[in-house]
């Protein structure tokens, strides 16, 4: 590959990434969801309450990140 071909190759890679950003974000989201689905037996009530708050905040953050990523990809198109 010649040096002048490098910018074109980088542009192709960026185009491929841009085309697949939603799929990658969804894949990451699904993998994180699987980890959160693990159960811990014999938890105290206050632990369950804390965990519920954590899950709620995490879900809000993931949704915001996903929406931000989608808007960024739409704006750069």
C-alpha positions in Angstrom: 0.0 0.0 0.0 1.3 3.4 -0.9 1.3 6.4 1.5 -1.2 8.2 -0.6 -3.6 5.2 -0.3 -3.7 5.5 3.4 -6.3 8.4 3.7 -8.6 6.5 1.4 -8.3 3.3 3.4 -9.0 5.2 6.6 -12.0 6.8 5.0 -13.3 3.4 4.0 -12.8 2.1 7.6 -14.7 5.1 9.0 -17.5 4.6 6.5 -17.8 1.0 7.6 -17.8 1.9 11.2 -20.4 4.6 10.7 -22.7 2.2 8.8 -22.5 -0.3 11.7 -22.4 2.0 14.8 -26.0 1.2 15.8 -25.4 -2.5 15.5 -22.3 -2.2 17.7 -24.1 -0.1 20.2 -26.9 -2.6 20.4 -24.5 -5.5 20.8 -22.7 -3.7 23.6 -26.0 -2.9 25.3 -27.2 -6.5 25.0 -23.9 -7.9 26.5 -24.1 -5.5 29.4 -27.8 -6.5 29.9 -26.8 -10.2 30.2 -24.3 -9.4 33.0 -27.0 -7.5 34.9 -29.4 -10.4 34.7 -27.3 -12.5 37.2 -29.1 -13.2 40.4 -27.6 -13.0 43.9 -29.4 -15.2 46.4 -30.2 -14.1 50.0 -29.9 -10.4 49.5 -31.1 -8.0 52.2 -33.9 -5.6 51.4 -31.7 -2.5 51.5 -29.3 -4.3 49.0 -32.2 -4.9 46.6 -33.3 -1.3 46.9 -29.8 -0.1 46.2 -29.4 -2.5 43.3 -32.8 -1.3 41.8 -31.6 2.3 41.9 -28.3 1.3 40.3 -30.1 -0.5 37.5 -32.4 2.4 36.9 -29.5 4.9 36.7 -27.5 2.6 34.5 -30.5 2.1 32.1 -31.0 5.9 31.9 -27.3 6.4 31.1 -27.2 3.7 28.5 -30.3 5.1 26.8 -28.7 8.6 26.8 -25.4 7.2 25.4 -27.3 5.4 22.7 -29.3 8.4 21.7 -26.2 10.6 21.7 -24.3 8.1 19.5 -27.3 8.0 17.1 -27.5 11.8 16.9 -23.8 12.1 16.3 -23.9 9.5 13.5 -26.9 11.3 12.0 -25.2 14.7 12.2 -22.0 13.5 10.6 -23.9 11.9 7.6 
